[in-house]
Amino acid sequence: MNMKRKRGLEMMGSEIIRSLVEELSIIKVVKAIKSEEDSILDDDGDEAMQKISYFPLRPFLAICNLVTQVLDKIGPTMAVMRQDIHQNIQRLEKFCETNPVVYSNVVEILKRETSQGKAKKGPTCSKSFVWLTRSLDFSVELLKLLEENLERNMEQAVEESYNITLKPWHGWISAAAYKVAMKLVPDNRSLVDALMPTYEKDNDMLKEELHLLMSLFSPELEEIHTILRCYQLDKLKSI
């Protein structure tokens, strides 16, 4: 069963992790193919610029969809973030449909909105990409804490991940909303219990899969943040 068919179903923790690995691997392959094509067409040898000029939108959005299933495992306290993720995905998907050939590359979307002077004004695709990236930052930090300690308390893990990744970019209204939400995180379950049913647990295998996932996620997020800095979107804050 492929990811699209699974999207409407509840996936087990291991399925989510493996699907994330699959989508991250797709990003890596697609970028490698694009880089090779560009190197044939462009002989200036500026590898850094070639690298930053392309990032595939659709597998990025597929990863964001999968991340909502990680958040589902935490419970209703993540409802606000899940809703934001879905709205941002829909905005980017809708824009991409206006010219799929061009806007399947998220960098082209950022370039267009920046050149028009509206990237930071209103509900733009650029803002959607920023907040989707930050949601990924949060989820990756959460899974990283799980990799370090499979029995980590969920309330502590969620709060620590939020403080590191999202809190610096939230204004007082958003911060207040999340502060209330944090109090609703169940404090009597470990994160691994939420992600993995008891019958599914194989701690050694889980740690190996999480390690692989982190090794694939980290360089892609680093590149995305480089793109955001390039278009001066990395310091955007909410109200």
C-alpha positions in Angstrom: 0.0 0.0 0.0 1.5 3.3 -1.0 1.6 6.5 1.0 -1.4 8.1 -0.8 -3.6 5.2 0.1 -2.4 5.1 3.6 -2.9 8.8 4.2 -6.6 8.3 5.0 -5.8 5.5 7.4 -4.2 5.3 10.8 -0.7 4.1 10.4 1.4 2.4 13.0 4.5 4.1 14.3 6.9 1.9 12.3 4.9 2.5 9.1 5.1 6.2 9.7 8.9 6.1 10.2 9.5 3.9 7.2 7.2 6.1 5.0 9.2 9.1 6.1 12.4 7.4 5.2 11.0 6.5 1.8 9.9 10.1 1.1 13.2 11.6 2.2 15.0 9.1 0.0 12.8 10.3 -2.9 13.8 13.9 -2.2 17.5 12.8 -2.3 17.1 11.0 -5.6 15.1 13.7 -7.3 17.6 16.4 -6.3 20.5 14.3 -7.5 18.8 13.8 -10.9 18.0 17.6 -11.1 21.6 18.5 -10.1 23.0 16.2 -12.9 20.6 17.8 -15.4 21.7 21.3 -14.3 25.4 20.4 -14.5 24.9 19.4 -18.1 22.9 22.6 -19.0 25.1 24.9 -16.9 28.8 24.7 -17.1 29.6 27.5 -14.7 30.4 25.0 -12.0 28.6 26.9 -9.2 27.5 23.8 -7.3 26.3 25.7 -4.3 23.9 27.8 -6.4 22.7 24.7 -8.2 21.9 23.0 -4.9 19.9 25.9 -3.5 18.0 26.5 -6.8 15.8 23.4 -6.4 13.8 21.6 -3.8 11.0 19.3 -4.8 7.6 20.3 -3.4 5.5 17.2 -3.6 7.7 14.8 -1.5 8.1 17.7 1.0 4.3 17.9 1.4 4.1 14.1 1.6 6.5 14.3 4.6 4.4 17.0 6.2 1.3 14.8 5.8 3.1 12.0 7.5 4.2 14.2 10.3 0.5 14.9 11.1 0.2 11.2 11.9 3.1 11.5 14.4 1.2 14.4 16.0 -2.0 12.3 16.1 -0.2 9.8 18.3 0.4 12.5 20.9 -3.3 13.3 21.1 -5.8 16.2 20.7 -3.4 18.7 22.3 -1.7 18.9 18.8 -4.9 19.7 17.0 -3.9 23.4 16.4 -0.6 22.4 14.8 -2.3 19.7 12.7 -4.8 22.1 11.4 -2.1 24.7 10.6 -0.1 22.0 8.7 -3.1 20.9 6.7 -4.0 24.5 5.7 -0.4 25.3 4.7 -0.2 22.1 2.7 -3.4 22.9 0.9 -2.2 26.4 0.1 1.0 25.1 -1.5 -0.8 22.3 -3.4 -3.3 24.8 -4.8 -0.6 27.1 -6.0 1.5 24.3 -7.5 -1.6 23.3 -9.6 -1.5 26.7 -11.4 1.8 25.6 -13.1 2.9 22.2 -11.9 6.0 22.1 -14.2 7.4 25.3 -12.6 6.0 25.2 -9.1 6.8 21.6 -8.3 10.1 23.3 -7.3 9.4 25.2 -4.1 12.3 27.6 -4.7 10.4 28.9 -7.7 7.4 29.7 -5.5 9.6 31.6 -3.0 11.4 33.4 -5.9 8.1 34.6 -7.4 6.5 35.9 -4.2 9.8 37.6 -3.1 10.1 39.3 -6.5 6.5 40.5 -6.2 7.3 41.9 -2.7 4.5 39.9 -1.0 6.3 36.8 0.5 5.9 38.2 4.0 2.5 39.8 3.5 -0.7 37.9 4.4 -1.3 34.2 4.0 1.4 33.5 1.4 2.9 30.2 0.1 6.3 31.5 1.5 4.8 31.7 5.0 3.2 28.3 4.6 6.6 26.8 3.6 8.2 28.5 6.7 5.7 27.1 9.1 5.7 23.7 7.6 9.4 23.6 8.0 9.1 24.6 11.6 6.5 21.9 12.2 9.1 19.4 10.8 11.7 20.9 13.1 9.4 20.2 16.0 8.6 16.7 14.9 12.3 15.8 14.2 13.3 17.1 17.6 10.6 15.0 19.2 11.8 11.9 17.4 15.4 12.7 18.3 14.5 12.7 22.0 12.8 9.4 21.5 15.9 8.0 19.8 18.0 9.1 22.8 15.6 7.6 25.4 12.7 5.3 24.3 11.0 5.7 27.7 11.1 9.5 27.8 8.0 11.1 29.3 5.8 12.5 26.7 4.9 15.8 28.4 8.5 16.6 28.9 9.5 15.6 25.4 6.7 17.7 23.8 7.5 20.8 26.0 11.3 20.5 25.3 10.7 20.2 21.6 8.4 23.1 21.5 10.7 25.3 23.5 13.6 24.6 21.1 11.9 24.8 17.7 8.6 26.8 17.8 8.6 29.0 20.9 11.3 31.4 19.5 9.0 32.2 16.6 5.7 32.5 18.4 4.3 35.9 19.5 2.4 36.2 22.7 -1.0 35.0 21.3 0.5 31.8 19.7 2.7 31.2 22.8 -0.3 31.5 25.1 -2.4 29.1 23.0 0.4 26.5 23.0 1.0 26.9 26.7 -2.6 25.9 27.3 -2.2 23.0 24.9 0.9 21.8 26.6 -1.1 21.3 29.8 -3.3 18.8 28.0 -0.5 16.5 27.0 -0.9 13.2 28.8 1.9 13.0 31.4 1.5 9.3 32.2 2.7 7.8 28.9 6.0 7.6 27.3 6.4 8.8 23.7 7.3 5.3 22.5 4.0 3.9 24.0 2.1 6.5 21.9 3.9 5.6 18.7 4.3 1.9 19.1 1.6 -0.6 20.2 3.0 -3.1 22.7 2.8 -6.0 20.2 4.7 -4.0 17.6 7.7 -3.1 19.8 11.2 -4.1 18.9 13.3 -1.5 20.6 16.6 -2.3 18.8 14.9 -2.1 15.4 13.0 1.1 16.4 16.3 2.8 17.4 17.9 1.7 14.2 15.0 3.1 12.1 15.0 6.3 14.1 18.7 6.7 13.6 18.3 6.2 9.8 15.4 8.7 9.8 17.4 11.4 11.6 20.4 10.8 9.3 18.2 11.5 6.3 16.1 14.3 7.8 18.9 16.5 9.2 20.7 17.4 5.9 17.3 18.1 4.2 16.2 20.4 7.0 19.6 22.1 6.9 19.2 22.8 3.2 15.6 24.1 3.7 16.8 26.5 6.3 19.5 27.7 3.9 16.9 28.4 1.3 14.8 30.3 3.9 17.8 32.4 4.8 18.5 33.1 1.2 15.0 34.6 0.8 15.1 36.3 4.2 12.2 34.2 5.5 14.0 32.6 8.4 13.1 35.2 11.0 9.4 35.4 10.4 7.3 35.4 13.6 3.6 34.8 14.3 1.5 37.1 16.4 
